[in-house]
């Protein structure tokens, strides 16, 4: 039988999709890209914010149309299913199996029951309560099918989140934070290296929490050091490191290890102490500013990325101006801004002082306009520099190599364009040296050396 997959949402969700693909392949199913050719269609959903929920529902309904043709079974899994299970089984009867995250350890049992038609179309489970959810079994991570190409892969080191930020539904969807045992993670990293993966991107909802539940202390620095010992891995980076969890040990590990990219992704969300308190963030304006100053002192060439939320309930003009001035002064290398999304059953959803959507839009645009100028100014500092890059693809017109530096996360940050010539045209998936000669708003132009 042929199986087609659609994966929505974040990189953590993508790994779940890759594991599920690997599970089908291990049971001799064929994986296809065209839903017209699929006997089974699997949609891995996101349910984090309103726009993601709409996309997930629309995708499920779109895939349901293929049941008028070859498709016999439609399966929906992931965050949307975990969060809205009871509503979905009533409103989308076209789906043959809704698979909740808390059932991932029984994934194949559920699928076999469906295919053998020994069970009902849906599986009723008690309403989700706050708890730690099971992850895929060790062997299933090793069987995952990498969908991100030949150069990089994500490595999930934990599941869920225990930070309990008032705006966030993740703990209610994915449960409380659970670390994977280090030996299992390293075994998976070795598997990725054997497949030719050159860059490992370590992810969790908050990577700085890794190890506390298993080993009684933060173990991210130790894990990064162990991964760096694996032959074949050239670049290592970690994402989603909350400011209160960034220790001196972690900073020094990044500073001293040549394989670890000098890159900190720190989701700050806001800088006003009043808003940070309402968000239930475990940090402060003073701590964030001191942390950034210290990281830059220790690692002068560090790349700092952050994400911010505008329009949080009760955000005053003064709160926003603090945030705007902070962005202006700090000059983050990479920055993303989101409008606050009112999510059901989160504490922030019932807070007083909900902000009008036009105000949110205005504040988002104002910061992004500022960041556009900051980004170009930072990129211009690279002109004239020689830098090592990883060649990943060619442009659609075939005139340029599309390459990436250690300073850029794939699919998130900028890229570098290098004009193709006889010497570099066969350098796909290789590391080469280049010289930066020009910039655009978010990307660089270079020539190979």
Secondary structure, 3 states (H helix, E strand, C coil): CEEEEEECCCHHHHHHHHHHHHHHHHCCCEEECCHHHCCEEEEEECCCCHHHHHHHHHHHHHHHHHHHCCCCEEEEEEHHHHHHHHHHHHHCCCCCEEECHHHHHHHHHHHHHHHCCCCCCCCCCCCCCCCECCCCCHHHHHCCCCCCCCCEEEEECEECCCCCCCCCCHHHHHECCEECCHHHHHHHHHHHHHCCCCEEEEECCCHHHCCHHHHCCCCHHHHHHHHHCCCCCCEEEECCCCHHHCCHHHHHHHHHCCCECCEEECCCECCCHHHHHHCCCCCCHHHHHHHHHHHHHHCCCCEEEEEEEECCCCCCHHHHHHHHHHHHHHCCCEEEEEECCCCCCCHHHHCCCCCCHHHHHHHHHHHHHHHHHHHHHHHHCCCCCEEEEEEEEECCCCCEEEEECCCCCCCCCCCEEEECCCCCCCCCCCEEEEEEEEECCCCEEEEEC
